[in-house]
Amino acid sequence: MKKLTTYTEENIRSLDWKEHIRMRPGMYIGKLGDGSSPDDGIYILLKEVLDNCIDEFVMGAGKTIEIVIKENVVSVRDYGRGIPLGKVVDVVSKMNTGGKYDSRAFKKSVGLNGVGTKAVNALSQQFTVESNREKELKRACFEYGNLVEDAPVESSSKRRGTKVTFVPDVTIFKNFKYRLEYVERMIKNYVYLNPGLTIDLNGEKFVSENGLKDLLTDQTNESDLLYPIVHLKGEDIEVAITHSKTQYSEEYHSFVNGQHTTQGGTHQAAFREGLVKTIRDHFGKNYEASDIRKSIISAISIKVMEPVFESQTKTKLGSTDMGGDMPTVRTYIVDFLSTQLDNYLHKNPQVAEQVQRKIIQAEKERKELSGIRKLARERAKKASLHNKKLRDCRVHLPDLKKDRRLDSTLFITEGDSASGSITKSRDVNTQAVFSLRGKPLNSFGMSKKIVYENEEFNLLQAALNIEDSLEDLRYNNIVIATDADVDGMHIRLLLITFFLQFFPELIKEGHLYILQTPLFRVRDKKETFYCYSEQERREAVTKLKGKPEITRFKGLGEISPDEFKYFIGDDIRLDPVMLDKQTTIEELLLFYMGKNTPDRQKFIIENLKVELDFVEEESEVVG
């Protein structure tokens, strides 16, 4: 008989505000991470501080926000009204305290209703807030959420506003690093949604005059647009729409009250529905929804009173009502498109013609591929995908959209030894392994047909569940894990080519990564260091002194499962694959994967010398 655990008053424990946040950070900021992913916690901390600044701008106070990020110290200064001086400490350290509970002041705010800055404070090893208001300054300093300085109010000649400076706690955010590319993307979204606002990041100013039109312009290259961006604005709604000449799938950027809803929600679903309805009604034809939306690149922003989100970090809208006397979110958006987009197409028949031509072409391609896709699905089923090629995990991205504390990851690797090491070391709940058989095909310049005809690509696409749309993507992180040698680099390049060619939005939305594993193990009888670079190796040798044992890992299979678990666990190092907006995907692929050109030959020669210098120095050390 099973013995019952004692349950008495002694089992009941009350946590103060900071203890609860520090014990359960995922409840407040989603996942933690090291900064390699755009939704890692360190960016949420910055966002929560920025949201308060944006609310000030929306209320008509302060047109400039200054951000400085240097050596992981973050400073954010606005020129709003400033926190009331008598409430400075309470606002950043007392739960259920904040101006956003007063709906008269913040009807359509974006912050966490009095929680955001408290989370930043509790999860920072240092946190300082300064408020300038009516020629007076109030400053308070905290460490790990504990008040260490409550300075008296003093006179000040500084402009009004609030300044917050914080350093994320290294015991919570291990090995973290702010990647300015992600910060810039966040800042741009803020200025797109708030014309007239200027945000200064480390001296570089960001401003937008054309709202969501600027967003699409910045996301794409003009040469890839089928027609000029359609930009429509109404009360509490703004949309921008175009189609890509080369992209296969759908791309959406959606926002609610200035919050980037990366997981969509009721407003994005209504936009997709309204777009299809409007196009069908305009042309009087019952086109397939997938044909209408194929290759679309779009953005929508709406403002809702007291929105309801499906997670604390507000990545998916759950509200069905706009608030007040307004109609439902669905009705409002569908009616707006039915009127405004239809009017635009009537006034711009050349755009309407290009849209219809694109739909007809998509319909033709879909019918041509229908037989191939059916055969491909049957092959994937016969191959017993989830038993042979794929060692799956237990939970997947669709199940995690309400709980961003967890991440699902697919490691793509080559060879039995490498996949075996990862498989034995992984977390079976959230980490899956897809094993390639040899080098994948160079897909540069090929049509989508090859994705279904090539067994490796077909099975990989099936594993990711992205045949029709990214909405059902099964893994948040897609990690290329190859050996640190020439063959491994080649496989990495071929896989990136595949994703760029057919699924570039996976890269645009920050899903694709490169796994970094240590190049060296340096150890003596007492200590072991795993080194990811030559510099780290030198530092380890210096620390250990004497003549330590140095091992060079050339293949993933050389790393034992017992060691590998350290490299794909909490301290995993991932390098995100990012796109440079200055170069089109076509230009990128042509340069690296097309026929040899003098420019590429020059690039190889110049970079080969650097690699040879490293190899020569490494051989002296190891061999």
URRAJO-V973931 format. One record per residue. RES is the residue in one letter. SS is DSSP state (2 for helix, 1 for strand, 0 for the rest). PSI is psi in whole degrees, -180 to 180 (none if undefined). D_LAST is the distance of its C-alpha to the last C-alpha in Angstrom with 2 decimals. Layout:
# URRAJO-V973931
RES_SS_PSI_D_LAST / RES_SS_PSI_D_LAST
This chain:
# URRAJO-V973931
M_0_135_62.27 / K_0_132_59.77 / K_0_132_60.28 / L_0_141_60.89 / T_0_137_58.86 / T_0_135_61.09 / Y_0_101_61.93 / T_0_-175_63.88 / E_2_-28_64.36 / E_2_-18_61.30 / N_2_-13_59.11 / I_0_127_60.32 / R_0_137_58.23 / S_0_131_58.80 / L_0_142_55.96 / D_0_175_56.59 / W_2_-46_55.55 / K_2_-34_52.11 / E_2_-41_51.17 / H_2_-42_51.95 / I_2_-43_49.94 / R_2_-30_46.89 / M_2_-33_47.19 / R_0_60_47.74 / P_0_-32_46.16 / G_2_-27_45.94 / M_2_-23_49.74 / Y_2_-35_49.92 / I_2_13_46.98 / G_0_-145_45.58 / K_0_166_41.90 / L_0_-81_39.57 / G_0_174_36.21 / D_0_8_33.80 / G_0_0_35.42 / S_0_-16_33.59 / S_0_143_36.92 / P_0_-18_40.18 / D_0_18_42.14 / D_0_156_39.90 / G_2_-34_41.87 / I_2_-29_40.94 / Y_2_-31_42.71 / I_2_-38_45.67 / L_2_-49_46.05 / L_2_-43_46.30 / K_2_-40_48.65 / E_2_-38_51.01 / V_2_-43_51.47 / L_2_-37_51.92 / D_2_-38_54.46 / N_2_-38_56.76 / C_2_-40_56.54 / I_2_-40_57.36 / D_2_-37_60.36 / E_2_-44_61.64 / F_2_-45_61.37 / V_2_-34_63.18 / M_0_2_65.91 / G_0_17_66.33 / A_0_107_64.66 / G_0_116_61.75 / K_0_-1_60.38 / T_1_139_57.02 / I_1_133_54.05 / E_1_129_51.23 / I_1_133_47.74 / V_1_125_44.94 / I_1_114_41.48 / K_1_121_39.10 / E_0_43_36.16 / N_0_13_37.67 / V_1_125_41.05 / V_1_131_43.73 / S_1_131_47.15 / V_1_123_49.99 / R_1_124_53.33 / D_1_172_56.40 / Y_0_42_59.85 / G_0_-152_61.91 / R_0_-16_64.67 / G_0_144_62.48 / I_0_136_62.57 / P_0_127_65.92 / L_2_-33_65.21 / G_2_-8_66.68 / K_2_9_64.43 / V_2_-49_61.02 / V_2_-44_59.68 / D_2_-40_61.29 / V_2_-31_59.99 / V_2_2_56.33 / S_2_2_56.69 / K_0_117_59.72 / M_0_153_59.60 / N_0_30_62.35 / T_0_127_62.96 / G_0_159_62.81 / G_2_-18_64.93 / K_2_-8_64.00 / Y_2_-14_66.28 / D_0_98_69.11 / S_0_-19_69.48 / R_0_-32_71.79 / A_0_-35_68.99 / F_0_78_66.12 / K_0_-33_67.54 / K_0_57_64.44 / S_0_169_61.58 / V_0_-10_57.91 / G_0_-170_56.68 / L_0_31_56.46 / N_0_54_60.02 / G_0_3_59.28 / V_0_-36_56.00 / G_2_-58_53.33 / T_2_-28_53.12 / K_2_-40_53.43 / A_2_-42_50.31 / V_2_-45_48.44 / N_2_-50_49.72 / A_2_-30_48.87 / L_0_15_45.30 / S_1_140_44.50 / Q_1_-24_43.35 / Q_1_137_45.54 / F_1_125_48.50 / T_1_135_51.19 / V_1_135_54.25 / E_1_135_56.70 / S_1_123_60.00 / N_1_123_62.14 / R_1_124_65.67 / E_0_48_68.99 / K_0_19_67.72 / E_1_152_66.17 / L_1_135_62.60 / K_1_130_61.42 / R_1_140_57.87 / A_1_139_56.28 / C_1_141_52.77 / F_1_156_51.04 / E_1_120_47.90 / Y_0_34_46.90 / G_0_-6_50.44 / N_1_131_52.14 / L_1_122_54.51 / V_1_-17_53.51 / E_1_122_55.73 / D_1_83_59.03 / A_0_145_60.08 / P_0_156_63.78 / V_0_135_65.06 / E_1_160_65.16 / S_1_152_66.61 / S_0_145_64.35 / S_0_3_64.66 / K_0_156_61.76 / R_0_153_62.47 / R_0_161_63.10 / G_1_-177_60.39 / T_1_139_57.64 / K_1_128_54.11 / V_1_131_51.53 / T_1_131_48.17 / F_1_156_45.69 / V_1_114_42.12 / P_1_145_41.06 / D_0_119_40.26 / V_0_-17_36.50 / T_0_-17_37.24 / I_0_-45_38.80 / F_0_87_36.84 / K_0_137_33.27 / N_0_34_30.59 / F_0_156_33.32 / K_0_128_33.42 / Y_0_123_36.44 / R_0_115_35.79 / L_2_-22_38.48 / E_2_-41_38.82 / Y_2_-39_40.29 / V_2_-42_42.45 / E_2_-41_43.76 / R_2_-43_44.69 / M_2_-45_46.62 / I_2_-42_48.35 / K_2_-41_49.35 / N_2_-39_50.97 / Y_2_-44_52.99 / V_2_-32_54.29 / Y_2_-39_55.03 / L_2_-8_57.23 / N_0_73_58.84 / P_0_136_60.10 / G_0_-14_60.88 / L_0_139_58.04 / T_1_128_55.37 / I_1_126_52.04 / D_1_119_49.90 / L_1_111_46.16 / N_0_38_44.37 / G_0_-11_46.88 / E_1_128_46.90 / K_1_139_50.23 / F_1_130_50.82 / V_1_152_54.32 / S_0_137_55.99 / E_0_-24_59.40 / N_0_19_59.52 / G_0_-132_58.18 / L_2_-22_56.72 / K_2_-40_57.13 / D_2_-35_54.51 / L_2_-50_52.23 / L_2_-36_52.35 / T_2_-40_52.10 / D_2_-30_48.93 / Q_2_-24_47.45 / T_0_168_48.12 / N_0_136_48.34 / E_2_-34_51.92 / S_2_-17_51.31 / D_2_-4_50.47 / L_1_132_53.76 / L_0_-35_56.51 / Y_0_161_59.19 / P_0_148_59.54 / I_0_129_58.83 / V_1_120_61.91 / H_1_116_62.36 / L_1_137_65.09 / K_1_144_66.14 / G_1_-174_68.77 / E_0_119_69.72 / D_0_18_66.76 / I_1_144_64.86 / E_1_135_62.69 / V_1_153_60.95 / A_1_134_58.95 / I_1_139_58.52 / T_1_177_57.10 / H_1_147_55.45 / S_1_148_52.21 / K_0_-27_52.30 / T_0_-26_48.95 / Q_0_141_48.08 / Y_0_-43_49.04 / S_0_-176_49.56 / E_0_147_51.48 / E_1_122_50.32 / Y_1_142_52.25 / H_1_115_52.04 / S_1_148_54.58 / F_1_147_55.80 / V_1_120_58.43 / N_0_36_59.77 / G_0_-5_56.68 / Q_1_128_54.31 / H_1_106_51.72 / T_0_85_52.37 / T_0_-21_49.11 / Q_0_11_50.43 / G_0_-134_53.76 / G_1_-162_56.89 / T_2_-34_60.60 / H_2_-39_60.70 / Q_2_-40_57.97 / A_2_-40_59.63 / A_2_-38_62.96 / F_2_-46_61.52 / R_2_-41_60.18 / E_2_-45_63.56 / G_2_-36_65.55 / L_2_-48_63.64 / V_2_-46_64.35 / K_2_-45_68.00 / T_2_-44_68.58 / I_2_-44_67.13 / R_2_-46_69.13 / D_2_-39_72.30 / H_2_-44_71.85 / F_2_-8_71.47 / G_0_30_73.71 / K_0_142_71.18 / N_0_63_69.48 / Y_0_151_65.94 / E_0_139_63.14 / A_2_-40_61.51 / S_2_-32_58.01 / D_2_-36_59.09 / I_2_-41_60.53 / R_2_-10_57.47 / K_0_132_54.82 / S_0_11_52.68 / I_1_143_54.53 / I_1_120_52.97 / S_1_166_55.13 / A_1_144_55.62 / I_1_139_58.37 / S_1_131_59.31 / I_1_161_62.23 / K_0_128_63.77 / V_0_141_65.04 / M_0_126_66.96 / E_0_63_65.19 / P_0_151_62.62 / V_0_124_61.28 / F_1_159_57.58 / E_0_2_55.90 / S_0_160_53.15 / Q_0_-35_52.84 / T_0_5_50.49 / K_0_50_53.11 / T_0_-8_51.13 / K_0_125_53.99 / L_1_131_57.70 / G_0_-13_60.05 / S_0_142_63.30 / T_0_-13_65.99 / D_1_147_68.41 / M_0_-24_68.29 / G_0_156_70.40 / G_0_-135_73.93 / D_0_11_76.33 / M_0_158_73.59 / P_0_-175_73.07 / T_1_161_70.09 / V_2_-46_66.66 / R_2_-50_66.91 / T_2_-43_70.42 / Y_2_-47_69.69 / I_2_-45_66.65 / V_2_-43_68.13 / D_2_-39_71.40 / F_2_-48_69.64 / L_2_-41_67.75 / S_2_-31_70.83 / T_2_-58_72.72 / Q_2_-44_70.33 / L_2_-40_67.92 / D_2_-42_70.84 / N_2_-41_72.65 / Y_2_-44_69.61 / L_2_-35_69.34 / H_2_-38_73.06 / K_2_-18_72.81 / N_0_72_69.70 / P_2_-27_70.44 / Q_2_-36_67.62 / V_2_-44_65.08 / A_2_-40_66.94 / E_2_-41_66.77 / Q_2_-38_63.01 / V_2_-46_62.57 / Q_2_-39_64.77 / R_2_-39_63.00 / K_2_-41_59.66 / I_2_-44_61.18 / I_2_-39_62.59 / Q_2_-41_59.27 / A_2_-39_57.53 / E_2_-42_60.27 / K_2_-46_59.79 / E_2_-39_56.01 / R_2_-42_56.51 / K_2_-36_59.00 / E_2_-34_56.83 / L_2_-12_53.91 / S_2_-45_56.05 / G_2_-42_55.91 / I_2_-41_52.18 / R_2_-39_51.53 / K_2_-45_53.69 / L_2_-38_51.80 / A_2_-41_48.46 / R_2_-39_49.63 / E_2_-40_50.74 / R_2_-41_47.39 / A_2_-39_45.59 / K_2_-43_48.01 / K_2_-29_47.61 / A_0_-2_43.82 / S_0_57_44.30 / L_0_-48_42.12 / H_0_-1_42.03 / N_0_-30_41.08 / K_0_-65_38.51 / K_0_-34_36.82 / L_1_121_37.41 / R_1_99_36.81 / D_0_166_39.27 / C_0_179_39.88 / R_0_-30_43.26 / V_0_151_44.27 / H_0_170_44.09 / L_2_-46_44.77 / P_2_-30_48.52 / D_2_-15_48.92 / L_2_-1_47.05 / K_0_-24_48.99 / K_0_-7_51.20 / D_0_90_48.40 / R_0_8_45.59 / R_0_-23_43.96 / L_0_156_42.15 / D_0_140_39.94 / S_0_137_39.37 / T_1_137_36.03 / L_1_119_34.99 / F_1_125_31.30 / I_1_116_30.83 / T_1_174_27.80 / E_1_133_26.89 / G_0_151_26.36 / D_2_-39_27.44 / S_2_-44_24.26 / A_2_-48_23.93 / S_2_-32_27.70 / G_2_-43_27.85 / S_2_-44_25.52 / I_2_-42_27.56 / T_2_-42_30.82 / K_2_-22_30.27 / S_2_-17_29.23 / R_0_166_31.84 / D_0_111_35.19 / V_0_-14_37.61 / N_0_-42_40.32 / T_0_-2_38.85 / Q_1_125_35.60 / A_1_160_35.73 / V_1_127_33.16 / F_1_123_33.81 / S_1_120_31.69 / L_1_154_31.42 / R_0_97_31.52 / G_0_-169_29.20 / K_0_135_29.31 / P_0_166_32.59 / L_0_146_35.01 / N_0_107_35.01 / S_0_7_38.28 / F_0_129_38.77 / G_0_0_42.43 / M_0_161_43.53 / S_0_171_46.48 / K_0_-21_46.67 / K_2_-36_47.78 / I_2_-26_44.21 / V_2_-33_43.40 / Y_2_-30_45.88 / E_2_-29_45.30 / N_0_123_41.51 / E_2_-44_40.84 / E_2_-47_37.60 / F_2_-40_39.20 / N_2_-45_42.45 / L_2_-36_40.93 / L_2_-43_38.82 / Q_2_-41_41.97 / A_2_-39_43.91 / A_2_-39_41.37 / L_2_-20_41.62 / N_0_49_45.42 / I_0_26_45.75 / E_0_-45_47.83 / D_0_-34_50.81 / S_0_154_49.85 / L_2_-9_47.19 / E_2_-28_49.75 / D_2_20_48.75 / L_0_131_44.97 / R_0_-18_43.68 / Y_0_133_40.53 / N_0_-36_40.29 / N_1_126_36.52 / I_1_113_34.92 / V_1_119_31.15 / I_1_118_28.80 / A_0_97_25.78 / T_0_165_23.24 / D_0_154_19.55 / A_0_55_17.33 / D_0_-176_16.79 / V_2_-46_19.19 / D_2_-41_21.50 / G_2_-41_21.73 / M_2_-37_22.67 / H_2_-44_25.19 / I_2_-42_26.80 / R_2_-45_27.07 / L_2_-41_28.79 / L_2_-37_31.15 / L_2_-42_32.19 / I_2_-39_32.90 / T_2_-44_34.92 / F_2_-48_36.90 / F_2_-40_37.81 / L_2_-40_38.65 / Q_2_-42_40.78 / F_2_-26_42.79 / F_0_57_42.35 / P_2_-26_41.59 / E_2_-23_43.54 / L_2_-37_40.87 / I_2_-44_38.65 / K_2_-36_41.57 / E_0_7_42.44 / G_0_37_38.94 / H_0_-17_38.08 / L_1_133_34.80 / Y_1_163_31.39 / I_1_128_27.66 / L_1_128_25.81 / Q_1_120_22.92 / T_0_156_20.43 / P_0_143_17.56 / L_0_-31_14.19 / F_1_151_12.58 / R_1_123_13.92 / V_1_123_13.76 / R_1_157_15.98 / D_0_-161_17.51 / K_0_-18_20.64 / K_0_-38_22.93 / E_0_154_21.49 / T_1_133_19.33 / F_1_135_18.57 / Y_1_123_17.95 / C_1_130_16.80 / Y_0_-2_18.06 / S_0_168_16.75 / E_2_-38_14.41 / Q_2_-43_17.39 / E_2_-36_17.80 / R_2_-45_14.24 / R_2_-43_15.02 / E_2_-39_18.39 / A_2_-43_17.23 / V_2_-40_15.03 / T_2_-41_18.17 / K_2_-41_20.46 / L_2_-24_18.80 / K_0_-169_18.21 / G_0_-146_16.84 / K_0_83_13.35 / P_0_162_13.33 / E_1_128_11.40 / I_1_123_9.36 / T_1_132_9.64 / R_1_117_9.45 / F_0_113_12.86 / K_0_-18_13.35 / G_0_151_16.83 / L_2_-32_19.74 / G_2_-16_20.27 / E_2_-14_17.07 / I_0_122_18.80 / S_0_151_21.49 / P_2_-36_25.06 / D_2_-34_25.37 / E_2_-37_22.65 / F_2_-30_23.74 / K_2_-26_27.20 / Y_2_-27_26.04 / F_2_-10_24.82 / I_0_18_28.10 / G_0_-140_30.48 / D_0_-28_32.09 / D_0_24_28.94 / I_0_141_28.17 / R_1_119_26.86 / L_1_136_28.58 / D_1_116_28.72 / P_1_142_32.22 / V_0_119_32.84 / M_0_154_35.55 / L_0_138_37.82 / D_0_117_38.66 / K_0_-13_42.44 / Q_0_-17_42.41 / T_0_132_41.05 / T_0_159_42.81 / I_2_-39_41.05 / E_2_-44_42.31 / E_2_-40_40.81 / L_2_-50_37.46 / L_2_-39_37.29 / L_2_-40_38.59 / F_2_-46_35.95 / Y_2_-29_32.91 / M_2_-9_34.33 / G_0_-168_37.13 / K_0_153_37.25 / N_0_137_35.03 / T_0_157_36.50 / P_2_-37_35.85 / D_2_-42_35.13 / R_2_-38_32.37 / Q_2_-41_30.84 / K_2_-42_30.87 / F_2_-44_29.31 / I_2_-45_26.40 / I_2_-44_25.80 / E_2_-39_25.96 / N_2_-22_23.59 / L_2_-37_21.12 / K_2_-42_20.38 / V_2_-43_19.53 / E_2_-41_17.11 / L_2_-38_15.41 / D_2_-40_15.15 / F_2_-45_13.48 / V_2_-42_10.92 / E_2_-43_10.22 / E_2_-39_10.05 / E_2_-40_7.88 / S_2_-32_5.07 / E_2_-34_5.83 / V_2_-47_5.99 / V_2_-38_3.67 / G_0_none_0.00
